[in-house]
Amino acid sequence: TCLLCGPTYHAEPGEYLNTIEARKIIKASVFPKYKIGRRLDILIGDMDGNGDKYIVNESFGLMPGVPKGTGIGLQVFSDQVEHLRAEGFKYIKMSAARGISMNGYYSWARMGCDARIPNTSSNSLQEKINKKFPNALRISDVMATKEGRTWWKKEGVSMDLKFDLTEGSRSLRILYAYQDEMRKERGGKLTKNVDEPP
C-alpha cells in the first residue's frame, strides 16, 4: 500500500531529485490490485506558501499492451483523491500533456482538474475559447457540456492543471458527477472488463 495513494497502489523504492527543495519520487504500480498495468509517478510536495499540503502527479499512463477504455484511470485517480483528502492534502498538481499516446489535457480535465484559461498571444487558445465559449473563465467551464468536451478534445492543448481536494470544491463535484455517469454506463462500477481483486 502506498502511503499517499491508498490500497490501490504498491509503492516501489523512490529516489531524490537534485533540486533546490529535494522531493522524493514514489513510483507506484496499480496492477497488484487490479491485475492491469498502470503507473503513477508521484512527486511529493511538502507544503506551499500557505502551509497547504500537496503532491504532483508527474506521470500517469497505461503500461504497454494494456487496452484503453477500461475506466481504470478513473478508478485509480478516485482512490487517490479520497486517500489524500483523508491524509489532509489540499490539492494535486499535474502537467496535462497532449501528444502521441498522451491525452492528459483531456482526461485530467474530465476528472475535475482545472485551471484558468491562459492569457497568451494573438490567434491563441484564449481567443478561440472566448469566441466559442464567451462566458468561460476556466477549463472546467469549457468541459461543463458535451459540446465543450468535444471541442476541447479537438482543440485543447498541454497545460498545467490542479485538482482541489477541499470539501465541496468544484473539482470534487465534477469528479463525483463523472463517477455517477460512468457507474450508470457500467452497471454500478467505474471499470469494465477489469479483474477485481479477490
DAMO-V965282 format. One record per pair of residues at least 12 apart in sequence whose ideal C-beta (glycine too) atoms are under 10 Angstrom apart, sorted by the first residue. I is the first residue (numbers start at 1). J is the second residue. D is the distance in Angstrom with one decimal. If there is no record, write none. Layout:
I:J:D
I:J:D
//
This chain:
1:28:9.9
1:32:9.4
1:33:9.4
1:83:9.4
2:26:6.3
2:27:9.8
2:28:4.9
2:29:9.3
2:30:9.8
2:40:8.7
2:42:8.0
2:79:9.9
2:80:8.9
2:83:8.4
3:26:8.1
3:44:9.5
3:83:8.8
3:87:7.9
4:26:6.7
4:28:8.1
4:40:9.6
4:42:6.0
4:44:7.0
4:55:6.1
4:80:7.6
4:83:7.1
4:84:6.6
4:87:7.1
4:89:8.0
4:92:10.0
5:26:8.2
5:28:5.9
5:30:9.0
5:40:7.0
5:42:7.3
5:55:9.2
5:57:9.9
5:76:8.1
5:77:9.6
5:79:6.7
5:80:4.8
5:81:9.6
5:82:9.9
5:83:5.7
5:84:7.6
5:87:9.7
6:33:9.7
6:76:9.8
6:79:5.2
6:80:6.9
6:81:9.6
6:82:7.1
6:83:3.4
6:84:8.5
6:86:8.3
6:87:9.1
7:32:9.3
7:33:6.5
7:79:7.5
7:83:8.3
7:197:9.0
8:28:8.3
8:29:9.9
8:30:6.0
8:32:8.8
8:33:5.4
8:34:7.5
8:38:9.5
8:40:9.0
8:72:9.6
8:75:7.4
8:76:5.6
8:77:9.4
8:78:9.0
8:79:4.1
8:80:7.1
8:82:10.0
8:83:8.1
8:197:9.8
9:26:8.3
9:27:9.7
9:28:3.9
9:29:7.0
9:30:6.3
9:31:9.9
9:32:7.9
9:33:7.7
9:38:9.9
9:39:9.6
9:40:7.0
9:42:8.9
9:76:8.0
9:79:8.0
9:80:8.0
9:83:9.0
10:27:9.7
10:28:6.7
10:29:5.2
10:30:7.9
10:31:8.1
10:32:4.3
10:33:7.8
11:26:5.0
11:27:7.5
11:28:5.2
11:29:8.3
11:40:10.0
11:42:8.7
12:25:9.9
12:26:7.4
12:27:4.7
12:28:7.2
12:29:6.8
12:39:9.7
13:25:9.8
13:26:8.7
13:27:8.0
14:26:4.8
14:27:6.8
14:28:9.6
14:41:9.4
14:42:8.6
14:43:9.7
14:44:8.3
15:27:8.6
17:43:7.8
19:43:9.6
21:45:8.6
21:46:7.1
22:44:10.0
22:46:9.8
23:42:9.6
23:43:5.5
23:44:5.2
23:45:6.3
23:46:7.3
23:55:9.2
23:56:8.1
24:42:8.7
24:43:8.0
24:44:5.1
25:41:6.0
25:42:6.7
25:43:5.7
25:44:7.6
25:56:9.6
25:58:6.8
25:59:10.0
26:40:8.5
26:41:7.5
26:42:4.7
26:43:8.6
26:44:6.9
26:55:9.2
26:58:9.6
27:39:6.8
27:40:8.2
27:41:5.4
27:42:8.0
27:58:9.3
27:59:9.4
28:40:4.9
28:41:7.5
28:42:6.4
28:60:9.8
28:76:9.2
28:80:9.1
29:63:8.5
30:60:9.6
30:62:9.8
30:63:9.0
30:72:7.0
30:73:9.3
30:75:8.8
30:76:5.4
30:79:9.1
31:63:7.6
31:66:8.8
31:72:9.4
32:197:8.4
33:72:10.0
33:75:9.4
33:76:9.1
33:79:8.8
33:195:9.9
33:196:8.8
33:197:5.1
34:70:8.7
34:72:5.9
34:75:7.3
34:76:7.9
34:191:7.4
34:194:5.6
34:195:7.1
34:196:7.5
34:197:7.0
35:194:7.5
35:195:4.5
35:196:8.5
35:197:7.5
35:198:10.0
36:62:8.4
36:63:8.2
36:66:5.8
36:67:8.8
36:70:6.8
36:72:5.6
36:75:10.0
36:76:9.8
36:191:8.8
36:193:9.4
36:194:5.8
36:195:7.5
37:61:9.6
37:62:6.7
37:63:2.9
37:64:7.7
37:65:7.5
37:66:4.9
37:72:9.2
38:60:7.5
38:61:7.0
38:62:5.6
38:63:6.4
38:66:6.9
38:70:9.1
38:72:5.6
38:73:6.8
38:75:9.4
38:76:6.1
39:59:7.1
39:60:7.2
39:61:6.5
39:62:8.4
39:63:6.4
39:76:9.8
40:57:6.3
40:58:8.3
40:59:7.3
40:60:4.9
40:61:8.5
40:73:9.5
40:76:6.7
40:77:8.5
40:80:7.4
41:56:9.3
41:57:7.6
41:58:4.2
41:59:4.6
41:60:7.6
41:61:9.4
42:55:5.6
42:56:7.2
42:57:6.2
42:58:6.5
42:59:9.2
42:60:9.2
42:80:8.7
42:92:9.2
43:55:6.9
43:56:4.1
43:57:7.8
43:58:4.8
43:59:9.5
43:93:8.7
43:94:9.6
44:56:7.8
45:89:9.1
45:91:9.3
45:92:9.4
45:93:7.5
47:90:9.1
48:90:8.2
48:91:8.6
48:93:9.7
50:90:8.4
51:90:9.1
52:88:9.2
52:89:8.1
52:90:3.8
52:91:6.9
52:165:9.3
52:166:9.1
53:84:8.5
53:87:7.8
53:88:5.9
53:89:4.6
53:90:5.9
53:91:8.6
53:165:9.2
54:84:8.9
54:89:6.1
54:90:5.9
54:91:4.9
54:92:6.7
54:93:6.3
54:162:8.5
54:163:9.7
54:165:8.5
55:80:8.9
55:84:7.0
55:87:9.8
55:89:6.5
55:91:8.5
55:92:5.8
55:93:7.5
55:94:9.4
55:165:9.9
56:91:9.8
56:92:7.3
56:93:4.6
56:94:6.5
56:95:8.4
56:160:9.7
56:162:9.8
57:77:8.4
57:80:8.0
57:92:5.9
57:93:7.4
57:94:4.3
57:95:8.7
57:96:9.5
57:104:9.1
57:108:8.4
57:113:9.1
57:161:9.7
57:163:8.8
58:93:9.7
58:94:7.7
58:95:8.1
59:94:8.8
59:95:8.8
59:97:8.9
59:102:9.4
59:104:8.8
60:73:7.1
60:76:7.8
60:77:7.7
60:80:9.4
60:94:7.5
60:96:9.8
60:104:7.2
60:107:8.5
60:108:8.3
61:73:8.5
61:97:9.8
61:101:7.7
61:102:7.6
61:103:9.3
61:104:8.3
61:107:9.7
62:101:8.7
67:193:7.8
67:194:9.9
68:103:9.1
69:192:7.7
69:193:8.4
70:186:9.9
70:190:9.6
70:191:5.6
70:192:6.0
70:193:5.8
70:194:5.2
71:179:9.8
71:182:6.0
71:183:9.7
71:185:9.1
71:186:6.6
71:189:7.6
71:190:5.1
71:191:4.1
71:192:5.7
71:193:8.9
71:194:7.3
72:190:8.4
72:191:5.6
72:192:9.3
72:193:9.7
72:194:5.9
73:103:9.9
73:104:9.9
73:107:6.4
73:108:9.6
73:110:9.7
73:111:8.1
73:190:9.6
73:191:9.4
74:107:8.7
74:110:8.5
74:111:6.5
74:175:8.5
74:178:7.0
74:179:7.1
74:182:6.2
74:190:5.3
74:191:7.7
75:179:9.2
75:182:9.2
75:189:8.5
75:190:4.6
75:191:5.2
75:194:8.0
76:190:9.5
76:191:9.5
77:92:8.8
77:107:8.9
77:108:8.4
77:111:5.6
77:112:9.0
77:113:9.0
77:163:8.4
77:175:7.8
77:190:9.8
78:111:8.1
78:175:6.8
78:176:9.0
78:178:9.1
78:179:6.3
78:182:9.8
78:190:6.6
79:190:9.6
80:92:7.5
80:163:9.4
80:165:9.9
81:111:8.6
81:112:8.5
81:163:7.0
81:165:6.6
81:171:8.5
81:172:7.6
81:175:6.5
81:176:9.8
82:165:9.4
82:172:9.9
82:175:9.9
84:163:9.2
84:165:5.9
85:165:5.1
85:166:8.4
85:167:8.0
85:172:8.4
86:165:9.9
87:165:9.6
88:165:9.1
89:165:5.6
89:166:9.8
90:162:10.0
90:163:10.0
90:164:7.6
90:165:5.5
90:166:6.2
90:169:9.6
91:113:9.7
91:162:5.4
91:163:6.1
91:164:5.4
91:165:5.5
91:166:7.9
91:169:8.8
91:171:8.2
92:108:9.5
92:113:7.5
92:161:9.0
92:162:6.9
92:163:4.4
92:164:8.7
92:165:6.8
92:171:8.8
93:113:8.8
93:115:9.9
93:160:6.9
93:161:7.5
93:162:5.2
93:163:8.0
94:108:5.9
94:113:6.5
94:159:9.9
94:160:7.3
94:161:5.7
94:162:7.8
94:163:7.8
95:108:9.2
95:158:7.0
95:159:7.7
95:160:5.5
95:161:7.9
96:108:4.3
96:109:6.7
96:113:6.6
96:115:8.6
96:139:9.0
96:156:8.7
96:157:9.1
96:158:6.5
96:159:5.9
96:160:7.2
96:161:4.8
96:162:10.0
97:157:9.4
97:158:4.7
97:159:8.8
98:153:9.8
98:156:6.4
98:157:5.8
98:158:4.8
98:159:8.7
99:158:7.2
102:158:8.1
103:153:8.3
103:156:9.2
104:156:10.0
104:158:7.7
104:159:9.4
104:161:8.3
105:139:9.0
105:152:7.9
105:153:8.8
105:156:4.7
105:157:6.2
105:158:5.6
105:159:6.6
105:161:8.4
106:143:8.6
106:149:7.8
106:152:6.3
106:153:5.2
106:154:9.6
106:156:5.9
107:153:9.9
108:139:9.4
108:159:9.5
108:161:5.2
108:162:9.6
108:163:7.9
109:138:9.8
109:139:5.3
109:140:7.2
109:142:8.2
109:143:5.2
109:148:10.0
109:149:8.4
109:152:6.7
109:153:9.6
109:156:7.4
109:159:9.0
109:161:6.6
109:174:8.8
110:143:6.6
110:149:7.0
110:152:8.9
110:153:9.2
110:174:8.2
110:175:9.2
110:178:6.3
111:143:9.9
111:161:9.7
111:163:7.6
111:171:8.4
111:174:7.2
111:175:5.4
111:178:6.1
111:179:9.1
112:140:7.3
112:143:8.9
112:161:9.3
112:162:9.9
112:163:5.9
112:164:8.1
112:169:8.2
112:170:7.3
112:171:3.9
112:172:6.7
112:173:7.5
112:174:3.6
112:175:4.1
112:176:8.4
112:177:8.6
112:178:7.2
113:139:8.2
113:140:8.6
113:143:9.8
113:159:9.9
113:160:9.5
113:161:3.9
113:162:6.4
113:163:4.7
113:164:9.0
113:171:6.7
113:174:8.7
113:175:9.0
114:138:5.5
114:139:5.6
114:140:4.5
114:141:9.1
114:143:8.5
114:161:6.1
114:162:6.4
114:163:7.4
114:164:7.4
114:169:9.3
114:170:6.7
114:171:6.1
114:174:7.9
115:138:6.7
115:139:5.5
115:140:8.6
115:159:6.0
115:160:6.3
115:161:5.0
115:162:6.4
116:137:6.5
116:138:5.5
116:139:8.0
116:140:9.9
116:141:9.9
116:159:9.9
117:129:5.4
117:130:8.0
117:133:9.0
117:136:6.4
117:137:6.4
117:138:6.4
117:139:6.6
117:141:8.0
117:142:7.8
117:159:9.4
118:139:9.4
118:157:8.7
118:159:6.5
118:160:9.3
120:157:9.6
124:157:9.6
125:139:9.9
125:155:7.4
125:156:8.1
125:157:5.7
125:159:8.5
128:151:8.9
128:155:6.2
128:157:10.0
129:141:8.7
129:142:6.2
129:148:9.4
129:151:8.7
129:152:8.9
129:155:8.3
129:156:9.7
132:147:8.9
132:148:8.3
132:151:6.2
132:152:9.9
132:155:8.3
133:145:8.9
133:147:8.9
133:148:6.4
133:151:7.9
133:152:9.6
136:148:7.8
138:170:8.3
139:152:7.4
139:156:8.1
139:159:7.6
139:161:7.1
140:161:9.6
140:170:6.1
140:171:8.0
140:173:9.5
140:174:6.3
141:170:9.9
142:155:9.2
142:156:8.3
143:156:9.2
143:174:7.6
143:178:9.9
144:174:8.4
144:177:10.0
163:175:7.8
178:190:9.3
//
